[in-house]
């Protein structure tokens, strides 16, 4: 497993991705948080992320399924609503509870909405990030422009899916991404 980075650390190595994420967070506020259920299946929840102190956070109700999911299995994926021309942004990583009441208060003060006392604060460590825009939208040759961090994330996920499905590896000519990539 990769090591997690904070929102500010991601901004240092992939500023265009963080700029896109911040813009989409601001435009839509509500995003989708995917967690892992007790039996291993996915669960999706609407949340409002908070960027504070250089990190990305979410507040969740202590009795909600998402809180139980994150306590049991800290893996998450966060996906914005689609932007103009189906632009999308997602991150995946490890969520960690923030127990410090002073830290909780600072993040609550930075939230764009009133946070109820008793909400559980999770910081979202980032292991992968994906930003997709589209070129020539609406035309027969519409193409995705995919930017990701780290750049090797496609291969890590792709190979793991093949292994899990017990499929043979793809030939090297096919295993390479078939889209444009921009270094951010």
GIPEPE-V692235 format. One record per helix or strand. SS is the DSSP state (A for helix, B for strand). FROM is the first residue (numbers start at 0). LEN is the number of residues. Records with the same first field share a line. If there is no record, write none. Layout:
# GIPEPE-V692235
SS->FROM-LEN + FROM-LEN
This chain:
# GIPEPE-V692235
B->4-1 + 29-7 + 41-7 + 49-3 + 54-6 + 74-6 + 87-10 + 119-16 + 142-7 + 179-1
A->6-7 + 14-14 + 64-8 + 83-3 + 100-10 + 152-12 + 171-4
